[in-house]
């Protein structure tokens, strides 16, 4: 699911690290988030933590993703 988010944003991941912290079952609703917390405009790279939670708000995955974003993620006005 997180890789699908990256594709929709035009993001090319160079490093993805995941730790699966709880089981996921058929029928579960999973919400994935990824926050850009580091931005290196000179190298044109961004990175940040990724999480996935189930419908009960329990974390089932945590990780870190970094890579090359589309130009949309590197806007000069500070928005991401």
HELIX and SHEET records of a PDB file:
HELIX    1   1 UNK A    2  UNK A    9  1                                   8    
HELIX    2   2 UNK A   71  UNK A   74  5                                   4    
SHEET    1   A 4 UNK A  12  UNK A  20  0                                        
SHEET    2   A 4 UNK A  59  UNK A  68 -1                                        
SHEET    3   A 4 UNK A  45  UNK A  53 -1                                        
SHEET    4   A 4 UNK A  31  UNK A  34 -1                                        
SHEET    1   B 4 UNK A  12  UNK A  20  0                                        
SHEET    2   B 4 UNK A  59  UNK A  68 -1                                        
SHEET    3   B 4 UNK A  45  UNK A  53 -1                                        
SHEET    4   B 4 UNK A  38  UNK A  40 -1                                        
END                                                                             
